[in-house]
């Protein structure tokens, strides 16, 4: 049985497929649509633009009898803690960020609401790789939701993430100080793809975070309490790509610094899919 739930900005979950409580049904919009523009050349056409459309998922949430009005009010309050994540579980767990921007109440023999969930991301699957035993203090306050961890027995200062997605997918690279002018290099299936570097001295306990999972992308320093310290983008090397996206195949991310030391590395990836 497929399962749905919503996760609000605080990390609180609201089950949408819970027996004798709530049930999400009559769902539309789980597929995908693309906006493709064509240019005619003689009797043929060439695609000149191909963009994934913004997803809209519609459905009905049924509230079983027994405090159904209280349940509905809880649901309405829950949806105000936005943005939200819609979790879809069937042959794996896939997530999609967005907003419930329409809730229409209707009553028959049971209380139901029609909802419209407008997506701000494609579907994605979370995967994290780390270069050392898991340190729960790293970025724990930046993401309230849980990642699937993949521990790698590799050479120091590198991690590997394997992606079966055909889309370039965002990720967040975390490097733990002390660091002196840290740099990062990205290889896909053995070939060099891109790199980045910042000119900065990061004290012990602080972290450099290179993030393409948020808009806009950023390179920032955080302290051991996950509090923002400094925007490192102005000190980044403009001759490098700086921002990394996970690609199809084996992605190897190697980090180094001028201190020639072992670096704690963690990469949180969001492997994106046009449809699931």
Secondary structure, 3 states (H helix, E strand, C coil): CCEEEEECCCCCEEECEECCCEEEEEEECCCCCEEEEEEEECCEEEEEEEEECCCEEEEEEEECCCCHHHHHHHHHHHHHCCCEEEEEECCCEEEEEEEEEEEEEEECCCEEEEEEEEECCCEEEEEEEECCCCCCCCCCCCCCCCCCEEECCCCCCEEEEEECCCCCEEEEEEEECCEECCEEEEEECCEEEEEEEECCEECCCCEEEEECCCCCCEEEEECCCCCEEEECHHHECCCCCCCCEECCEEEEEEEECCCCCCCCEEEEEEEEECCC
